[in-house]
Amino acid sequence: MKNVLILLVLLLSVKTYAVEQIDLVDKEYEISMDGVSTSFEVIRSEATPKKISLKINYKRAVSKCTEYETDTVWVPPTRAYICEPDSEVCREVDGRRICHRVQGQCAWEYVSGYYDERTVCVAHQDIHHPISQIVKLNFKKSHKLAANAREVFQVKIDQLNRYRKQLEMSGEVIEASGQYKIKSSDSIFTYLTLNFKKK
């Protein structure tokens, strides 16, 4: 059984494939990632759009407490800087009531030790929530291809931490008409993008 299963959903029709290679002829694809990493090959031809959107479906883990215990702990004595609450002092002046605030006094005081009951978690379980993210493949600065020519690249997508949404993309040349610099870019204003730039 293949280790990597990629579900591709075309823009106008829904089709499921068990493949490790994608012929890039449409502008949008949908990929379901099994686990925290996946890799696949993409085939670029003259018909490939300059920019392609990949909707990545994956899961983010959230740790939930499944068992609690109440424990009694000793809180040792300490010194604390304690302030009295502010007060308001009022008086009558020529038939008018005038008030002003008096700031409470503050001082270091000794606080005795005491026993306290605390509820603590003693068992956790990961709950996996389905999420999705749009990433891009950018071929705007790639080599120009002849009518029957093709290029093949390997694309790898990693979830950096199963408890976070962040993804990382990388790529390498399998077959190309020239040399490439493949680099990912990301910012808070743009999509995570894998850029294929000719050298």
C-alpha positions in Angstrom: 0.0 0.0 0.0 1.4 3.4 -0.9 2.6 5.5 2.0 1.3 8.8 0.6 -2.3 9.2 -0.4 -3.2 12.5 -2.0 -6.8 13.5 -2.7 -7.1 15.9 -5.6 -10.3 17.9 -6.0 -10.5 19.7 -9.3 -12.2 23.1 -9.4 -15.3 22.1 -11.2 -15.6 18.4 -10.3 -14.6 16.2 -7.4 -12.3 13.3 -8.1 -10.2 11.2 -5.8 -6.8 9.9 -6.8 -4.3 7.6 -5.1 -1.3 9.0 -6.8 2.1 10.5 -6.1 2.2 12.7 -9.2 0.1 15.6 -10.2 -0.2 16.9 -13.8 -0.5 20.6 -13.3 -3.2 21.7 -15.8 -5.7 23.5 -13.4 -5.4 26.5 -11.2 -6.6 24.9 -8.0 -6.2 21.5 -6.3 -7.1 20.1 -2.9 -4.7 17.8 -1.1 -5.4 15.8 2.1 -2.3 15.3 4.2 -2.0 12.1 6.2 0.2 12.7 9.2 2.5 15.7 9.6 4.4 15.4 6.3 3.7 14.5 2.7 5.6 14.7 -0.6 4.6 14.3 -4.2 5.8 15.1 -7.7 4.3 17.8 -9.9 4.5 17.9 -13.7 4.8 21.3 -15.4 4.0 21.7 -19.1 3.2 24.6 -21.4 -0.4 24.3 -20.3 0.5 24.8 -16.6 -0.8 28.1 -15.1 1.7 30.6 -13.8 0.3 30.3 -10.3 -1.4 27.3 -8.7 -3.4 27.2 -5.4 -3.2 24.1 -3.2 -5.7 23.7 -0.5 -4.0 21.5 2.2 -6.3 19.6 4.5 -4.6 18.4 7.6 -5.1 18.1 11.4 -4.0 20.1 14.4 -3.7 18.4 17.8 -5.1 20.0 20.9 -4.2 18.6 24.3 -7.2 18.1 26.5 -7.2 17.0 30.2 -9.1 13.8 30.7 -8.5 13.2 34.4 -8.2 15.5 37.4 -7.1 15.1 41.0 -7.5 17.3 44.0 -4.3 17.7 45.9 -3.4 19.4 49.2 -0.2 21.5 49.0 1.6 23.5 51.7 2.1 27.2 50.8 5.1 28.3 52.8 5.2 31.6 54.7 6.3 34.7 52.9 6.5 38.5 53.0 4.0 40.4 51.0 3.6 44.1 50.1 0.1 44.8 51.2 -1.8 48.0 50.7 -4.9 49.2 52.5 -7.8 50.3 50.2 -8.1 54.0 49.3 -10.7 55.9 51.3 -12.8 59.0 50.6 -12.9 61.9 53.1 -15.7 64.5 52.8 -16.4 67.8 54.6 -18.9 70.7 54.3 -17.5 74.0 53.2 -20.0 76.9 52.8 -22.8 74.6 52.3 -20.9 72.5 49.7 -19.7 69.0 50.2 -16.1 68.6 49.2 -14.5 65.2 49.0 -11.0 64.0 48.4 -9.4 60.6 48.1 -6.9 59.4 50.7 -4.5 56.8 49.4 -4.2 53.6 51.6 -1.0 52.9 53.4 1.3 50.2 52.1 3.8 48.1 54.0 5.6 44.8 54.0 3.8 42.2 56.1 4.5 38.6 57.1 2.0 36.1 55.7 1.7 32.8 57.6 2.0 29.5 55.7 -1.2 27.5 55.0 -2.5 24.4 53.3 -4.4 24.9 50.0 -6.4 22.5 47.8 -5.6 22.6 44.2 -7.1 20.7 41.2 -4.4 19.3 38.9 -4.5 17.4 35.6 -3.0 14.0 35.8 -3.9 12.6 32.3 -4.0 14.2 28.9 -5.4 13.2 25.5 -4.7 14.7 22.1 -7.9 15.7 20.1 -7.2 16.2 16.4 -9.2 19.0 14.7 -9.4 19.2 10.9 -8.1 22.4 9.5 -7.0 23.7 6.0 -4.6 26.2 4.6 -4.0 27.6 1.1 -0.5 27.5 -0.3 0.8 28.5 -3.7 3.1 27.2 -6.4 4.6 30.1 -8.4 6.0 29.4 -11.9 6.0 33.1 -13.1 9.8 33.2 -13.4 10.3 29.6 -14.6 11.9 28.6 -17.9 9.8 28.9 -21.0 8.7 25.5 -22.3 8.3 24.2 -25.8 5.0 22.7 -26.9 5.8 19.1 -25.9 8.3 19.8 -23.2 7.7 19.0 -19.5 9.4 19.5 -16.1 9.1 17.4 -13.0 9.6 18.7 -9.5 9.2 17.1 -6.1 7.2 19.1 -3.5 7.4 18.4 0.2 5.0 19.9 2.8 5.6 19.6 6.5 3.6 20.6 9.5 6.3 22.0 11.8 4.4 21.1 15.0 1.3 19.0 15.2 -0.1 21.4 17.8 0.3 24.4 15.5 -1.2 25.4 12.1 2.2 26.4 10.5 3.3 24.6 7.4 6.7 24.6 5.6 7.3 23.9 1.9 10.4 22.8 0.0 11.1 21.5 -3.5 13.7 20.0 -5.7 14.2 19.4 -9.4 13.6 15.9 -10.8 13.6 16.8 -14.5 13.9 20.3 -15.9 14.9 22.2 -19.1 17.4 24.3 -17.1 18.7 25.1 -13.6 16.3 26.4 -10.9 16.4 28.1 -7.6 13.5 26.8 -5.5 12.7 28.8 -2.4 9.6 29.2 -0.2 8.3 32.6 0.9 5.8 33.6 3.5 4.5 36.6 5.4 1.5 37.8 7.3 0.2 39.4 4.2 0.7 36.6 1.6 0.2 32.9 1.2 3.0 30.4 1.9 4.4 30.1 -1.6 7.0 27.8 -3.3 8.8 29.8 -6.0 10.4 28.2 -9.0 12.9 30.7 -10.4 15.2 30.0 -13.3 18.9 30.6 -12.8 
